[in-house]
Amino acid sequence: MYYLFKKNYTYFIVLLTYLSFVNLSLAQESRKFIVLNEGVIGISKIESEALNNFVLEELALIDSIIPVNKSELASAKYAGCLDDECLSFLSSQIKVENFLLWSLEKKNEKYKGVFTHFIISKENDYKKVKVKSSSFSITTSVADEMILSFKMNIWKTLDIEPPKDKFSELIKQKNKNKQKLILSAAVALLLISSLLGGQSSSGNEIDPFETPPGWPNS
């Protein structure tokens, strides 16, 4: 009896040690990110804040990334500056090396976005070191297509594989939007065709069952 208890207890300790090691490894691999809006053109302040929250939510879904929330930035008395000295101070204050900056410009139905990942660390004397940047340009009247480009460039900039289920869902949504556009275009063409047809038939057409004017009577 004592032998069985001792054996099971040993297994339990080994398992507990292993789980602790796995959790520690995962914690070490996780990276904290500060997300900042570098500038927007053509969209409102409310839309800008909504997009920044969207980026934070998207990063929170990724296992290896922890986004810094607004309360942490507020506790560091961050006032929205973007110069090197300010960001270096922010990095040292809240002990975060990774930054993701984004910007977006909208003109009519054309969107241009830029994402930049850079690191500020003590090892580099708190100077900005760019890791990767990506950009997109899309013309669309469908907000979901712009959001899809937004998401894909977040993943691309951070070298992260998109969640397959989520990516498939986005592609399906994009295809649905395309189908809606094609259907709308087809309906519009039919309406235009019917209108043009109606206009052409409203001329001096002759009723086939009437005698044409000037035609000799039989």
Summary of the structure (lengths in Angstrom):
residues: 218
radius of gyration: 30.6
end to end distance: 123.8
largest distance: 125.0
contacts: 510
relative contact order: 0.09
helix: 54%
strand: 22%
